[in-house]
Amino acid sequence: MKKIVSLVMLVVLLALGVTACKPTATEKPAEPETPKEAEKVSLRMWAHQNEAFNNGYQALIDAYMEANPNVEITLETFEYDLYIQTLQTAMPAGEEADVMQLFGTWTSEYAERLLSVPEDVMSVSGAKEAFYPSTLGGFIVDGKLYGLPQETNLEYGGVLVNKTLYEKAGLTYPPVWESMDNVLEDAKELATVEGDVMTVSGFHFASSDGAFFSFVAGIKQRGGDYWNADQTGFTFDTPEAKAQLQWMVDAINVHGVSDPVLFEDAEGWVGDEFFQGRVGIGYIGTWMIAEGRAGYPDFADEWDYLWLPPVVGSEHKFVADSGWGLTVSPNSEHPNVAWDFAKFVTTNADNARSWNIASGTIPAMPAVAKSPEIANEMPWVAKALDVLPGGEYLGNMPDRDLIVYEIVFPHILYALQGLETVDEALQAMDNEANAAFE
């Protein structure tokens, strides 16, 4: 996700029913599996600023330190953009923290400055058995494992749905979506226009993550690909890509489900707009559930999180970033303890589950995703169990944020806004994205 929205916390998360500060009694962190050194060990951990994520981390840090009195772990957090800059400057200088939260898709960019996972912590084959393929893919570089994933970063197919607006429009709730045509039909009725201004978006999909991942999923579902045969370049100017982008443009121009000028990241970001009652169906990852509950405690509309049908056919085919996970610096003075802590947090099912519940994220481990505790605390995950196996890893890009957010998404948005034709947008994507390999 390009932006992890840092929201001002107006109330304590526990008052909202979000398990964030520490695991519940049924999710008490497990004891570490290996003994620690007797000497005093001090570790630093870096993470991006996200209240729910960081509270989940701190609970596990406290549990680890309680079981290992000789170990002290300090959590240091950074605003998302500053975190990227800090990694880019600190790692070449060897000044990074012992343990670092990294987005899986970034791992290939930093692999030369990371410590590979020791076999006795987890092997590549063991990781492939333990984690979803789309989640694990980014942490494997040239056949070596460089980190342990914690979440499935599923930006494809999930939507926030406003029940109050559905009932106000006289639509059946919960909706029965057998195809995306049904979604567009509902969205057209949900959209509200006053004069010449759209005040409620029926289907807000013109945000960076939603637009990009629905675009590439549509390419996959139509039988195409955006990589060339050996993944050394991109092929965005294809019949499958053209069909998908045209479908997205028609959703705006023919069906009138949204206004991509008013309802897009800069003017009306989907997370904020939904929790202010101005979006009927909002395309965004499940991480927004915890953020929305915390940031908008006075939002009175009833809502839920549902999954869209495939845009073509009946089979979910999509790509996903490898989400957040933990890595270890080769400059750590205590790499064995750092890896033991990372293993404690990520591979123990009880601890992994407690962090997923605290952060509101989809588990990286199928065994955790299918657990009754997850189904009880996060029912939207249970609804996604049929979707998750259809995911592929996005692929190791020369600069993932550049390709996704500065090249492909802007041209999608230009096409939606009528500033470029579909053909012009695809040709520009192709040219600019392939130039990143030069």
Buried (B, 14 or more C-beta within 10 A) or exposed (E): BBBBBBBEBEEEBEEBEBBBBBBEEEBBBBEBEEEBEEEEBEBBBBBBBBBBBBBBBBBBBEBBBEBBEEBEBEBEBBBBEEBBEBBEEBBEEEEBBBBBBBBBBBBBBBBEBBBBBBEEBBEBEBBBEBBBBBBBBBBBBEEEBBBBBBBBBBBBBBBBBBBBBBEBBEBEBEBEBEBBEBBBBBBBBBBBEEEEEBEBBBBBBBBBBBBBBBBBBBBBBBEBBBBEEEEEBBBBBBEBBBBBBBBBBEBBEEBBBBBBBBBBBEEBBBBBBBBEBBBBBBBBBBBBBBBBBBBBBEBEBEBBBBBBBBBBEEEBBBBBBBBBBBBBBEBBEBBBBBBBBBBBBBBBBBBBBBBBBBBBBBBBBBEBBBBEBBBEBBEBBBBBBEBBEBBBBBBBBEBBBBBBBBBBBBBBBBBBBEEBBBEEBBBBBBEBBBEBEE
